[in-house]
Amino acid sequence: MKTTFDLPEALVRAVKKLARERGTTARAIVQQSLTRTLAEQDKTAPFVLKDGSTAGWQTMDPEFRGLSLHELVLQSYDERG
C-alpha cells in the first residue's frame, strides 16, 4: 500500500545514507523501523499511576478539621510569615 508522510529532510537523508551503507532501500529501512517500533510498543506495559491517596481528613490535625479549603490555604500561608 502506498502512503505519504512528511518527514524532515535531515531524517530522509539519514535514512537514504543508512540504506546505501547497508545495501538496501530506504523503504526497507523505514519498514523495519516502523515494524520494530510497533513490536516494542506491544511489549511495553501500560503506564499505571501510583496510588498517592491519603487516609483523608481523619489524619488531619484536629484544629484544622472542618475548615474549608480556602481557610486551610490561608492557614498554610500564615505559618510562612
C-alpha positions as CSV (number, residue, x, y, z in Angstrom):
1,M,0.0,0.0,0.0
2,K,1.3,3.4,-0.9
3,T,1.1,6.3,1.6
4,T,2.8,9.7,2.0
5,F,4.5,11.1,5.1
6,D,6.0,14.5,5.6
7,L,9.4,13.9,7.1
8,P,12.3,16.3,7.9
9,E,14.8,16.5,5.1
10,A,17.7,15.6,7.5
11,L,15.8,12.4,8.5
12,V,15.3,11.4,4.9
13,R,18.9,12.0,4.1
14,A,20.0,9.9,7.1
15,V,17.7,7.0,6.1
16,K,19.0,7.1,2.5
17,K,22.6,7.1,3.7
18,L,21.9,4.2,6.0
19,A,20.2,2.3,3.2
20,R,23.3,2.8,0.9
21,E,25.6,1.7,3.7
22,R,23.6,-1.5,4.3
23,G,23.0,-2.1,0.6
24,T,19.2,-1.9,0.9
25,T,16.5,0.6,0.2
26,A,15.2,3.5,2.1
27,R,11.8,1.8,2.0
28,A,13.2,-1.3,3.7
29,I,14.8,0.8,6.4
30,V,11.6,2.7,7.2
31,Q,9.6,-0.5,7.1
32,Q,12.0,-2.2,9.5
33,S,12.0,0.8,11.8
34,L,8.2,1.0,11.9
35,T,7.8,-2.7,12.5
36,R,10.4,-2.7,15.3
37,T,8.7,0.4,16.9
38,L,5.3,-1.3,16.9
39,A,6.7,-4.5,18.3
40,E,8.3,-2.6,21.2
41,Q,5.0,-0.9,21.8
42,D,3.3,-4.2,22.2
43,K,5.9,-5.3,24.9
44,T,5.6,-2.1,26.9
45,A,3.4,-2.3,29.9
46,P,0.8,0.4,30.1
47,F,1.6,3.3,32.5
48,V,-0.1,2.9,35.8
49,L,-0.2,5.9,38.1
50,K,0.9,5.0,41.6
51,D,-1.8,5.4,44.2
52,G,-0.9,8.6,46.1
53,S,-4.2,8.9,48.0
54,T,-4.2,9.6,51.7
55,A,-6.3,8.5,54.6
56,G,-8.3,11.7,54.2
57,W,-9.5,14.2,56.8
58,Q,-9.2,11.7,59.6
59,T,-5.4,12.1,59.7
60,M,-5.5,15.9,59.7
61,D,-4.7,17.7,63.0
62,P,-8.0,18.2,64.9
63,E,-7.6,22.0,64.8
64,F,-7.8,22.0,61.0
65,R,-10.7,19.6,60.6
66,G,-13.9,21.2,59.3
67,L,-12.1,24.2,57.8
68,S,-12.9,25.0,54.1
69,L,-10.1,24.6,51.5
70,H,-9.8,28.3,51.4
71,E,-9.3,28.5,55.1
72,L,-6.7,25.7,55.0
73,V,-4.7,27.5,52.3
74,L,-4.8,30.7,54.4
75,Q,-3.6,28.8,57.4
76,S,-0.7,27.3,55.5
77,Y,0.5,30.7,54.4
78,D,0.1,32.2,57.9
79,E,2.8,29.8,59.1
80,R,5.2,31.2,56.5
81,G,5.0,34.7,57.7
